[in-house]
Amino acid sequence: MAVSGLPPYDEHNIFARILRGEIPNKTVYEDEWALAFHDIAPQAPVHVLVIPKRPYCSFADFSAHASDAEIAGFTRAVGHVARTLGLESAGYRLLANMGANAGQEVPHFHMHLFAGRPLGPMLNRPG
């Protein structure tokens, strides 16, 4: 399922191993499309990762190859997690890193959900 210019999906990445049950996680939510779990090195008081259950290495890969049902299911899972954790009123940030320049550490498409304190600007502004 590789998108042109991207390496093939690595079946041995940590998220693939979590999905296969080889590595435990602290599950927040799971359905047929997505798995959401607490990050093991949280960057905010609430730091949840939401991953699709199928092997996509990036958003480009996911948006090009996932079915409409997968895309809708994943998007709804992210929203469900935010609502279930009660994050709507105070606010939260969604972040997805793609590739080396963005700091993607695991080559499986995933969304970070950050909350629980003021998060500041999205990026450091040059100055």
N, CA, C and O atoms as CSV, one atom per row, in Angstrom:
chain,resi,resn,atom,element,x,y,z
A,1,MET,N,N,0.801,-1.194,0.000
A,1,MET,CA,C,0.000,0.000,0.000
A,1,MET,C,C,0.847,1.263,0.000
A,1,MET,O,O,0.367,2.299,0.460
A,2,ALA,N,N,2.039,1.234,-0.475
A,2,ALA,CA,C,2.903,2.407,-0.408
A,2,ALA,C,C,2.468,3.481,-1.397
A,2,ALA,O,O,2.070,3.182,-2.524
A,3,VAL,N,N,2.548,4.721,-0.965
A,3,VAL,CA,C,2.329,5.867,-1.824
A,3,VAL,C,C,3.670,6.164,-2.472
A,3,VAL,O,O,4.712,5.986,-1.841
A,4,SER,N,N,3.662,6.609,-3.710
A,4,SER,CA,C,4.894,6.911,-4.414
A,4,SER,C,C,5.788,7.804,-3.567
A,4,SER,O,O,5.341,8.819,-3.034
A,5,GLY,N,N,7.054,7.419,-3.445
A,5,GLY,CA,C,8.014,8.190,-2.679
A,5,GLY,C,C,8.120,7.770,-1.226
A,5,GLY,O,O,9.041,8.203,-0.533
A,6,LEU,N,N,7.209,6.944,-0.745
A,6,LEU,CA,C,7.258,6.470,0.636
A,6,LEU,C,C,7.722,5.019,0.664
A,6,LEU,O,O,7.435,4.258,-0.260
A,7,PRO,N,N,8.436,4.634,1.715
A,7,PRO,CA,C,8.830,3.232,1.823
A,7,PRO,C,C,7.603,2.362,2.082
A,7,PRO,O,O,6.566,2.868,2.510
A,8,PRO,N,N,7.713,1.071,1.830
A,8,PRO,CA,C,6.583,0.185,2.144
A,8,PRO,C,C,6.329,0.151,3.655
A,8,PRO,O,O,7.213,0.452,4.456
A,9,TYR,N,N,5.134,-0.211,4.010
A,9,TYR,CA,C,4.752,-0.286,5.423
A,9,TYR,C,C,5.630,-1.299,6.152
A,9,TYR,O,O,5.864,-2.399,5.652
A,10,ASP,N,N,6.113,-0.926,7.328
A,10,ASP,CA,C,6.948,-1.796,8.158
A,10,ASP,C,C,6.074,-2.558,9.152
A,10,ASP,O,O,5.586,-1.980,10.124
A,11,GLU,N,N,5.879,-3.834,8.913
A,11,GLU,CA,C,5.023,-4.679,9.771
A,11,GLU,C,C,5.589,-4.868,11.182
A,11,GLU,O,O,4.909,-5.417,12.048
A,12,HIS,N,N,6.816,-4.422,11.420
A,12,HIS,CA,C,7.447,-4.598,12.725
A,12,HIS,C,C,7.457,-3.320,13.560
A,12,HIS,O,O,8.037,-3.294,14.645
A,13,ASN,N,N,6.808,-2.245,13.053
A,13,ASN,CA,C,6.778,-1.014,13.845
A,13,ASN,C,C,5.959,-1.243,15.116
A,13,ASN,O,O,5.147,-2.166,15.190
A,14,ILE,N,N,6.187,-0.392,16.106
A,14,ILE,CA,C,5.575,-0.609,17.422
A,14,ILE,C,C,4.051,-0.609,17.380
A,14,ILE,O,O,3.419,-1.361,18.121
A,15,PHE,N,N,3.445,0.224,16.525
A,15,PHE,CA,C,1.981,0.248,16.469
A,15,PHE,C,C,1.430,-1.018,15.828
A,15,PHE,O,O,0.382,-1.510,16.245
A,16,ALA,N,N,2.109,-1.548,14.834
A,16,ALA,CA,C,1.693,-2.825,14.244
A,16,ALA,C,C,1.748,-3.924,15.311
A,16,ALA,O,O,0.870,-4.784,15.377
A,17,ARG,N,N,2.779,-3.881,16.132
A,17,ARG,CA,C,2.922,-4.880,17.201
A,17,ARG,C,C,1.851,-4.703,18.277
A,17,ARG,O,O,1.352,-5.687,18.823
A,18,ILE,N,N,1.495,-3.452,18.583
A,18,ILE,CA,C,0.403,-3.202,19.531
A,18,ILE,C,C,-0.903,-3.739,18.960
A,18,ILE,O,O,-1.667,-4.387,19.675
A,19,LEU,N,N,-1.169,-3.479,17.678
A,19,LEU,CA,C,-2.411,-3.964,17.056
A,19,LEU,C,C,-2.487,-5.491,17.059
A,19,LEU,O,O,-3.577,-6.053,17.155
A,20,ARG,N,N,-1.350,-6.160,16.956
A,20,ARG,CA,C,-1.329,-7.630,16.990
A,20,ARG,C,C,-1.365,-8.176,18.413
A,20,ARG,O,O,-1.422,-9.391,18.599
A,21,GLY,N,N,-1.334,-7.310,19.416
A,21,GLY,CA,C,-1.374,-7.750,20.809
A,21,GLY,C,C,-0.028,-8.188,21.351
A,21,GLY,O,O,0.033,-8.803,22.416
A,22,GLU,N,N,1.049,-7.888,20.648
A,22,GLU,CA,C,2.380,-8.285,21.092
A,22,GLU,C,C,2.938,-7.344,22.164
A,22,GLU,O,O,3.800,-7.733,22.952
A,23,ILE,N,N,2.451,-6.130,22.186
A,23,ILE,CA,C,2.884,-5.119,23.150
A,23,ILE,C,C,1.635,-4.575,23.827
A,23,ILE,O,O,0.684,-4.196,23.144
A,24,PRO,N,N,1.617,-4.529,25.165
A,24,PRO,CA,C,0.429,-4.003,25.849
A,24,PRO,C,C,0.306,-2.495,25.680
A,24,PRO,O,O,1.276,-1.799,25.381
A,25,ASN,N,N,-0.902,-2.018,25.877
A,25,ASN,CA,C,-1.161,-0.579,25.832
A,25,ASN,C,C,-2.271,-0.263,26.813
A,25,ASN,O,O,-2.974,-1.158,27.284
A,26,LYS,N,N,-2.423,1.017,27.118
A,26,LYS,CA,C,-3.499,1.483,27.985
A,26,LYS,C,C,-4.607,2.012,27.091
A,26,LYS,O,O,-4.654,3.200,26.772
A,27,THR,N,N,-5.497,1.116,26.691
A,27,THR,CA,C,-6.546,1.446,25.729
A,27,THR,C,C,-7.545,2.439,26.311
A,27,THR,O,O,-8.002,2.304,27.446
A,28,VAL,N,N,-7.867,3.442,25.492
A,28,VAL,CA,C,-8.896,4.431,25.808
A,28,VAL,C,C,-10.174,4.084,25.048
A,28,VAL,O,O,-11.279,4.223,25.573
A,29,TYR,N,N,-10.009,3.631,23.806
A,29,TYR,CA,C,-11.157,3.330,22.944
A,29,TYR,C,C,-10.693,2.382,21.840
A,29,TYR,O,O,-9.555,2.453,21.376
A,30,GLU,N,N,-11.593,1.499,21.433
A,30,GLU,CA,C,-11.310,0.619,20.303
A,30,GLU,C,C,-12.606,0.265,19.609
A,30,GLU,O,O,-13.618,-0.012,20.252
A,31,ASP,N,N,-12.564,0.278,18.281
A,31,ASP,CA,C,-13.674,-0.219,17.478
A,31,ASP,C,C,-13.076,-0.905,16.258
A,31,ASP,O,O,-11.874,-1.171,16.232
A,32,GLU,N,N,-13.878,-1.192,15.260
A,32,GLU,CA,C,-13.360,-1.926,14.107
A,32,GLU,C,C,-12.389,-1.113,13.257
A,32,GLU,O,O,-11.643,-1.686,12.464
A,33,TRP,N,N,-12.384,0.222,13.408
A,33,TRP,CA,C,-11.566,1.081,12.553
A,33,TRP,C,C,-10.329,1.636,13.233
A,33,TRP,O,O,-9.333,1.923,12.569
A,34,ALA,N,N,-10.380,1.791,14.554
A,34,ALA,CA,C,-9.312,2.520,15.237
A,34,ALA,C,C,-9.043,1.966,16.625
A,34,ALA,O,O,-9.885,1.312,17.239
A,35,LEU,N,N,-7.839,2.252,17.094
A,35,LEU,CA,C,-7.443,1.968,18.464
A,35,LEU,C,C,-6.880,3.258,19.031
A,35,LEU,O,O,-6.032,3.894,18.406
A,36,ALA,N,N,-7.347,3.652,20.220
A,36,ALA,CA,C,-6.840,4.835,20.902
A,36,ALA,C,C,-6.252,4.396,22.234
A,36,ALA,O,O,-6.855,3.609,22.964
A,37,PHE,N,N,-5.063,4.917,22.543
A,37,PHE,CA,C,-4.390,4.519,23.777
A,37,PHE,C,C,-3.510,5.657,24.273
A,37,PHE,O,O,-3.126,6.545,23.512
A,38,HIS,N,N,-3.197,5.611,25.569
A,38,HIS,CA,C,-2.351,6.632,26.170
A,38,HIS,C,C,-0.914,6.492,25.673
A,38,HIS,O,O,-0.389,5.384,25.565
A,39,ASP,N,N,-0.285,7.632,25.370
A,39,ASP,CA,C,1.114,7.654,24.960
A,39,ASP,C,C,1.985,7.265,26.160
A,39,ASP,O,O,1.703,7.670,27.288
A,40,ILE,N,N,3.032,6.487,25.921
A,40,ILE,CA,C,3.893,6.054,27.031
A,40,ILE,C,C,4.839,7.166,27.503
A,40,ILE,O,O,5.421,7.063,28.583
A,41,ALA,N,N,4.994,8.210,26.714
A,41,ALA,CA,C,5.824,9.362,27.095
A,41,ALA,C,C,5.013,10.636,26.846
A,41,ALA,O,O,5.311,11.387,25.917
A,42,PRO,N,N,3.985,10.884,27.676
A,42,PRO,CA,C,3.055,11.981,27.400
A,42,PRO,C,C,3.733,13.347,27.371
A,42,PRO,O,O,4.621,13.645,28.171
A,43,GLN,N,N,3.282,14.167,26.418
A,43,GLN,CA,C,3.781,15.526,26.254
A,43,GLN,C,C,2.806,16.553,26.831
A,43,GLN,O,O,3.068,17.754,26.769
A,44,ALA,N,N,1.702,16.098,27.383
A,44,ALA,CA,C,0.686,16.949,28.012
A,44,ALA,C,C,-0.040,16.073,29.031
A,44,ALA,O,O,0.090,14.849,28.985
A,45,PRO,N,N,-0.802,16.671,29.950
A,45,PRO,CA,C,-1.532,15.855,30.924
A,45,PRO,C,C,-2.404,14.783,30.270
A,45,PRO,O,O,-2.515,13.671,30.786
A,46,VAL,N,N,-3.020,15.116,29.138
A,46,VAL,CA,C,-3.728,14.122,28.330
A,46,VAL,C,C,-2.973,14.009,27.013
A,46,VAL,O,O,-2.818,14.995,26.293
A,47,HIS,N,N,-2.510,12.822,26.706
A,47,HIS,CA,C,-1.819,12.569,25.437
A,47,HIS,C,C,-2.215,11.173,24.978
A,47,HIS,O,O,-1.693,10.165,25.453
A,48,VAL,N,N,-3.148,11.149,24.046
A,48,VAL,CA,C,-3.693,9.900,23.519
A,48,VAL,C,C,-3.316,9.788,22.045
A,48,VAL,O,O,-3.353,10.773,21.308
A,49,LEU,N,N,-2.958,8.591,21.627
A,49,LEU,CA,C,-2.686,8.300,20.224
A,49,LEU,C,C,-3.880,7.559,19.653
A,49,LEU,O,O,-4.419,6.654,20.289
A,50,VAL,N,N,-4.291,7.942,18.457
A,50,VAL,CA,C,-5.371,7.240,17.766
A,50,VAL,C,C,-4.788,6.738,16.458
A,50,VAL,O,O,-4.266,7.515,15.659
A,51,ILE,N,N,-4.881,5.419,16.244
A,51,ILE,CA,C,-4.303,4.806,15.053
A,51,ILE,C,C,-5.358,4.007,14.301
A,51,ILE,O,O,-6.216,3.370,14.912
A,52,PRO,N,N,-5.292,4.043,12.970
A,52,PRO,CA,C,-6.194,3.154,12.220
A,52,PRO,C,C,-5.729,1.712,12.392
A,52,PRO,O,O,-4.547,1.459,12.628
A,53,LYS,N,N,-6.636,0.795,12.276
A,53,LYS,CA,C,-6.299,-0.614,12.470
A,53,LYS,C,C,-5.615,-1.252,11.274
A,53,LYS,O,O,-5.007,-2.315,11.400
A,54,ARG,N,N,-5.709,-0.620,10.127
A,54,ARG,CA,C,-5.035,-1.168,8.943
A,54,ARG,C,C,-3.698,-0.478,8.744
A,54,ARG,O,O,-3.480,0.603,9.290
A,55,PRO,N,N,-2.800,-1.074,7.978
A,55,PRO,CA,C,-1.433,-0.570,7.839
A,55,PRO,C,C,-1.266,0.579,6.852
A,55,PRO,O,O,-1.136,0.366,5.647
A,56,TYR,N,N,-1.273,1.779,7.374
A,56,TYR,CA,C,-1.014,2.973,6.572
A,56,TYR,C,C,0.178,3.697,7.182
A,56,TYR,O,O,0.231,3.887,8.397
A,57,CYS,N,N,1.135,4.104,6.351
A,57,CYS,CA,C,2.346,4.723,6.895
A,57,CYS,C,C,2.228,6.235,7.041
A,57,CYS,O,O,3.036,6.843,7.744
A,58,SER,N,N,1.250,6.853,6.401
A,58,SER,CA,C,1.121,8.311,6.460
A,58,SER,C,C,-0.312,8.711,6.145
A,58,SER,O,O,-1.136,7.880,5.766
A,59,PHE,N,N,-0.594,10.004,6.311
A,59,PHE,CA,C,-1.913,10.502,5.936
A,59,PHE,C,C,-2.136,10.352,4.435
A,59,PHE,O,O,-3.238,10.013,4.004
A,60,ALA,N,N,-1.095,10.601,3.633
A,60,ALA,CA,C,-1.227,10.450,2.183
A,60,ALA,C,C,-1.614,9.011,1.833
A,60,ALA,O,O,-2.483,8.781,0.992
A,61,ASP,N,N,-0.969,8.060,2.477
A,61,ASP,CA,C,-1.272,6.644,2.260
A,61,ASP,C,C,-2.711,6.342,2.701
A,61,ASP,O,O,-3.470,5.705,1.971
A,62,PHE,N,N,-3.075,6.804,3.896
A,62,PHE,CA,C,-4.418,6.581,4.438
A,62,PHE,C,C,-5.484,7.192,3.533
A,62,PHE,O,O,-6.463,6.529,3.191
A,63,SER,N,N,-5.297,8.458,3.142
A,63,SER,CA,C,-6.319,9.126,2.342
A,63,SER,C,C,-6.423,8.548,0.932
A,63,SER,O,O,-7.487,8.617,0.316
A,64,ALA,N,N,-5.340,7.981,0.417
A,64,ALA,CA,C,-5.349,7.399,-0.927
A,64,ALA,C,C,-5.902,5.979,-0.957
A,64,ALA,O,O,-6.490,5.567,-1.957
A,65,HIS,N,N,-5.721,5.218,0.136
A,65,HIS,CA,C,-6.038,3.791,0.086
A,65,HIS,C,C,-7.139,3.311,1.037
A,65,HIS,O,O,-7.710,2.241,0.822
A,66,ALA,N,N,-7.442,4.075,2.072
A,66,ALA,CA,C,-8.487,3.642,3.004
A,66,ALA,C,C,-9.853,3.786,2.340
A,66,ALA,O,O,-10.067,4.672,1.513
A,67,SER,N,N,-10.762,2.910,2.714
A,67,SER,CA,C,-12.126,3.008,2.206
A,67,SER,C,C,-12.822,4.209,2.855
A,67,SER,O,O,-12.368,4.733,3.871
A,68,ASP,N,N,-13.915,4.624,2.254
A,68,ASP,CA,C,-14.707,5.710,2.843
A,68,ASP,C,C,-15.136,5.345,4.262
A,68,ASP,O,O,-15.144,6.200,5.148
A,69,ALA,N,N,-15.491,4.080,4.479
A,69,ALA,CA,C,-15.909,3.636,5.812
A,69,ALA,C,C,-14.756,3.729,6.807
A,69,ALA,O,O,-14.963,4.119,7.956
A,70,GLU,N,N,-13.543,3.375,6.379
A,70,GLU,CA,C,-12.377,3.483,7.269
A,70,GLU,C,C,-12.087,4.931,7.634
A,70,GLU,O,O,-11.825,5.246,8.795
A,71,ILE,N,N,-12.134,5.805,6.643
A,71,ILE,CA,C,-11.860,7.226,6.882
A,71,ILE,C,C,-12.896,7.798,7.842
A,71,ILE,O,O,-12.545,8.481,8.804
A,72,ALA,N,N,-14.160,7.524,7.584
A,72,ALA,CA,C,-15.225,8.016,8.465
A,72,ALA,C,C,-15.098,7.398,9.858
A,72,ALA,O,O,-15.236,8.097,10.863
A,73,GLY,N,N,-14.837,6.105,9.919
A,73,GLY,CA,C,-14.713,5.428,11.208
A,73,GLY,C,C,-13.561,5.961,12.031
A,73,GLY,O,O,-13.697,6.151,13.239
A,74,PHE,N,N,-12.422,6.205,11.388
A,74,PHE,CA,C,-11.259,6.748,12.092
A,74,PHE,C,C,-11.562,8.155,12.600
A,74,PHE,O,O,-11.277,8.476,13.753
A,75,THR,N,N,-12.133,8.984,11.749
A,75,THR,CA,C,-12.461,10.360,12.135
A,75,THR,C,C,-13.443,10.370,13.298
A,75,THR,O,O,-13.284,11.143,14.242
A,76,ARG,N,N,-14.445,9.522,13.229
A,76,ARG,CA,C,-15.421,9.439,14.324
A,76,ARG,C,C,-14.771,8.935,15.608
A,76,ARG,O,O,-15.138,9.379,16.696
A,77,ALA,N,N,-13.815,8.017,15.501
A,77,ALA,CA,C,-13.115,7.512,16.686
A,77,ALA,C,C,-12.356,8.634,17.383
A,77,ALA,O,O,-12.378,8.727,18.611
A,78,VAL,N,N,-11.683,9.491,16.608
A,78,VAL,CA,C,-10.956,10.617,17.193
A,78,VAL,C,C,-11.937,11.524,17.944
A,78,VAL,O,O,-11.672,11.916,19.081
A,79,GLY,N,N,-13.050,11.853,17.325
A,79,GLY,CA,C,-14.062,12.683,17.977
A,79,GLY,C,C,-14.648,12.026,19.210
A,79,GLY,O,O,-14.878,12.687,20.222
A,80,HIS,N,N,-14.888,10.730,19.128
A,80,HIS,CA,C,-15.441,9.989,20.269
A,80,HIS,C,C,-14.494,10.058,21.463
A,80,HIS,O,O,-14.930,10.280,22.592
A,81,VAL,N,N,-13.207,9.871,21.216
A,81,VAL,CA,C,-12.221,9.920,22.297
A,81,VAL,C,C,-12.241,11.299,22.954
A,81,VAL,O,O,-12.266,11.392,24.182
A,82,ALA,N,N,-12.229,12.365,22.164
A,82,ALA,CA,C,-12.242,13.720,22.725
A,82,ALA,C,C,-13.492,13.954,23.571
A,82,ALA,O,O,-13.413,14.514,24.665
A,83,ARG,N,N,-14.643,13.521,23.060
A,83,ARG,CA,C,-15.896,13.697,23.820
A,83,ARG,C,C,-15.884,12.861,25.091
A,83,ARG,O,O,-16.242,13.354,26.161
A,84,THR,N,N,-15.476,11.599,24.985
A,84,THR,CA,C,-15.476,10.688,26.131
A,84,THR,C,C,-14.553,11.189,27.244
A,84,THR,O,O,-14.866,11.047,28.427
A,85,LEU,N,N,-13.419,11.772,26.862
A,85,LEU,CA,C,-12.483,12.294,27.858
A,85,LEU,C,C,-12.882,13.674,28.367
A,85,LEU,O,O,-12.197,14.241,29.218
A,86,GLY,N,N,-13.995,14.226,27.849
A,86,GLY,CA,C,-14.504,15.512,28.315
A,86,GLY,C,C,-13.644,16.697,27.913
A,86,GLY,O,O,-13.507,17.655,28.673
A,87,LEU,N,N,-13.064,16.635,26.720
A,87,LEU,CA,C,-12.107,17.658,26.299
A,87,LEU,C,C,-12.714,18.793,25.485
A,87,LEU,O,O,-12.039,19.789,25.226
A,88,GLU,N,N,-13.955,18.666,25.083
A,88,GLU,CA,C,-14.559,19.648,24.191
A,88,GLU,C,C,-14.596,21.059,24.779
A,88,GLU,O,O,-14.275,22.018,24.076
A,89,SER,N,N,-14.977,21.210,26.036
A,89,SER,CA,C,-15.166,22.559,26.574
A,89,SER,C,C,-13.844,23.299,26.782
A,89,SER,O,O,-13.760,24.484,26.459
A,90,ALA,N,N,-12.830,22.651,27.300
A,90,ALA,CA,C,-11.543,23.324,27.544
A,90,ALA,C,C,-10.672,23.371,26.293
A,90,ALA,O,O,-9.826,24.254,26.152
A,91,GLY,N,N,-10.877,22.435,25.399
A,91,GLY,CA,C,-10.123,22.413,24.157
A,91,GLY,C,C,-9.023,21.370,24.137
A,91,GLY,O,O,-8.589,20.875,25.178
A,92,TYR,N,N,-8.585,21.052,22.942
A,92,TYR,CA,C,-7.538,20.063,22.741
A,92,TYR,C,C,-6.876,20.319,21.402
A,92,TYR,O,O,-7.373,21.102,20.593
A,93,ARG,N,N,-5.756,19.658,21.174
A,93,ARG,CA,C,-5.027,19.785,19.920
A,93,ARG,C,C,-4.888,18.411,19.290
A,93,ARG,O,O,-4.613,17.423,19.971
A,94,LEU,N,N,-5.082,18.364,17.971
A,94,LEU,CA,C,-4.816,17.163,17.183
A,94,LEU,C,C,-3.560,17.422,16.367
A,94,LEU,O,O,-3.392,18.501,15.799
A,95,LEU,N,N,-2.684,16.435,16.309
A,95,LEU,CA,C,-1.444,16.580,15.565
A,95,LEU,C,C,-1.112,15.259,14.890
A,95,LEU,O,O,-1.193,14.195,15.505
A,96,ALA,N,N,-0.743,15.338,13.634
A,96,ALA,CA,C,-0.265,14.155,12.908
A,96,ALA,C,C,1.026,14.547,12.200
A,96,ALA,O,O,1.017,15.425,11.337
A,97,ASN,N,N,2.116,13.913,12.551
A,97,ASN,CA,C,3.416,14.159,11.930
A,97,ASN,C,C,3.607,13.186,10.774
A,97,ASN,O,O,3.330,11.994,10.904
A,98,MET,N,N,4.083,13.701,9.642
A,98,MET,CA,C,4.331,12.860,8.473
A,98,MET,C,C,5.771,13.036,8.023
A,98,MET,O,O,6.158,14.120,7.586
A,99,GLY,N,N,6.552,11.995,8.123
A,99,GLY,CA,C,7.911,12.016,7.614
A,99,GLY,C,C,8.933,12.599,8.570
A,99,GLY,O,O,8.597,13.124,9.632
A,100,ALA,N,N,10.202,12.491,8.161
A,100,ALA,CA,C,11.329,12.887,8.999
A,100,ALA,C,C,11.310,14.366,9.364
A,100,ALA,O,O,11.559,14.704,10.521
A,101,ASN,N,N,11.026,15.253,8.424
A,101,ASN,CA,C,11.049,16.685,8.718
A,101,ASN,C,C,9.981,17.092,9.725
A,101,ASN,O,O,10.131,18.103,10.411
A,102,ALA,N,N,8.921,16.328,9.819
A,102,ALA,CA,C,7.851,16.633,10.776
A,102,ALA,C,C,8.054,15.918,12.112
A,102,ALA,O,O,7.327,16.177,13.072
A,103,GLY,N,N,9.032,15.026,12.176
A,103,GLY,CA,C,9.300,14.319,13.424
A,103,GLY,C,C,8.489,13.060,13.623
A,103,GLY,O,O,8.317,12.620,14.760
A,104,GLN,N,N,7.980,12.459,12.548
A,104,GLN,CA,C,7.227,11.210,12.686
A,104,GLN,C,C,8.175,10.131,13.201
A,104,GLN,O,O,9.189,9.834,12.570
A,105,GLU,N,N,7.838,9.548,14.352
A,105,GLU,CA,C,8.697,8.552,14.976
A,105,GLU,C,C,8.276,7.123,14.657
A,105,GLU,O,O,9.115,6.224,14.611
A,106,VAL,N,N,6.992,6.910,14.440
A,106,VAL,CA,C,6.490,5.566,14.129
A,106,VAL,C,C,5.867,5.613,12.740
A,106,VAL,O,O,4.975,6.426,12.496
A,107,PRO,N,N,6.318,4.758,11.825
A,107,PRO,CA,C,5.819,4.805,10.449
A,107,PRO,C,C,4.455,4.123,10.265
A,107,PRO,O,O,4.279,3.277,9.388
A,108,HIS,N,N,3.509,4.509,11.106
A,108,HIS,CA,C,2.114,4.065,11.024
A,108,HIS,C,C,1.315,5.337,11.255
A,108,HIS,O,O,1.476,5.984,12.290
A,109,PHE,N,N,0.448,5.710,10.304
A,109,PHE,CA,C,-0.338,6.930,10.451
A,109,PHE,C,C,-1.016,6.952,11.809
A,109,PHE,O,O,-1.622,5.961,12.219
A,110,HIS,N,N,-0.919,8.076,12.510
A,110,HIS,CA,C,-1.560,8.222,13.810
A,110,HIS,C,C,-1.789,9.689,14.120
A,110,HIS,O,O,-1.101,10.573,13.610
A,111,MET,N,N,-2.771,9.917,14.968
A,111,MET,CA,C,-3.092,11.258,15.454
A,111,MET,C,C,-2.759,11.309,16.935
A,111,MET,O,O,-3.073,10.392,17.693
A,112,HIS,N,N,-2.114,12.404,17.331
A,112,HIS,CA,C,-1.897,12.700,18.740
A,112,HIS,C,C,-3.043,13.594,19.180
A,112,HIS,O,O,-3.418,14.524,18.466
A,113,LEU,N,N,-3.591,13.323,20.333
A,113,LEU,CA,C,-4.607,14.171,20.942
A,113,LEU,C,C,-4.004,14.687,22.249
A,113,LEU,O,O,-3.746,13.916,23.173
A,114,PHE,N,N,-3.783,16.002,22.313
A,114,PHE,CA,C,-3.181,16.639,23.486
A,114,PHE,C,C,-4.214,17.506,24.186
A,114,PHE,O,O,-5.016,18.172,23.531
A,115,ALA,N,N,-4.199,17.501,25.512
A,115,ALA,CA,C,-5.122,18.346,26.277
A,115,ALA,C,C,-4.683,18.381,27.734
A,115,ALA,O,O,-3.698,17.757,28.128
A,116,GLY,N,N,-5.445,19.127,28.512
A,116,GLY,CA,C,-5.234,19.140,29.951
A,116,GLY,C,C,-4.500,20.355,30.481
A,116,GLY,O,O,-4.354,20.506,31.694
A,117,ARG,N,N,-4.033,21.228,29.593
A,117,ARG,CA,C,-3.378,22.477,29.977
A,117,ARG,C,C,-3.316,23.371,28.743
A,117,ARG,O,O,-3.484,22.880,27.626
A,118,PRO,N,N,-3.075,24.678,28.918
A,118,PRO,CA,C,-2.859,25.524,27.749
A,118,PRO,C,C,-1.644,25.008,26.974
A,118,PRO,O,O,-0.593,24.752,27.560
A,119,LEU,N,N,-1.789,24.861,25.682
A,119,LEU,CA,C,-0.752,24.230,24.862
A,119,LEU,C,C,0.143,25.217,24.123
A,119,LEU,O,O,1.123,24.810,23.499
A,120,GLY,N,N,-0.177,26.502,24.182
A,120,GLY,CA,C,0.667,27.494,23.532
A,120,GLY,C,C,0.501,27.475,22.023
A,120,GLY,O,O,-0.398,26.821,21.494
A,121,PRO,N,N,1.391,28.212,21.323
A,121,PRO,CA,C,1.277,28.270,19.859
A,121,PRO,C,C,1.596,26.917,19.236
A,121,PRO,O,O,2.302,26.096,19.820
A,122,MET,N,N,1.067,26.707,18.053
A,122,MET,CA,C,1.325,25.431,17.361
A,122,MET,C,C,2.788,25.233,17.068
A,122,MET,O,O,3.316,24.142,17.282
A,123,LEU,N,N,3.462,26.264,16.583
A,123,LEU,CA,C,4.874,26.188,16.239
A,123,LEU,C,C,5.607,27.358,16.881
A,123,LEU,O,O,5.024,28.415,17.120
A,124,ASN,N,N,6.876,27.158,17.154
A,124,ASN,CA,C,7.697,28.285,17.594
A,124,ASN,C,C,7.824,29.252,16.445
A,124,ASN,O,O,8.158,28.865,15.325
A,125,ARG,N,N,7.561,30.490,16.718
A,125,ARG,CA,C,7.648,31.500,15.668
A,125,ARG,C,C,9.073,32.023,15.591
A,125,ARG,O,O,9.704,32.273,16.618
A,126,PRO,N,N,9.585,32.188,14.369
A,126,PRO,CA,C,10.940,32.727,14.263
A,126,PRO,C,C,10.971,34.147,14.842
A,126,PRO,O,O,10.005,34.900,14.713
A,127,GLY,N,N,12.062,34.490,15.463
A,127,GLY,CA,C,12.069,35.814,16.025
A,127,GLY,C,C,13.351,36.278,16.407
A,127,GLY,O,O,13.481,37.398,16.901
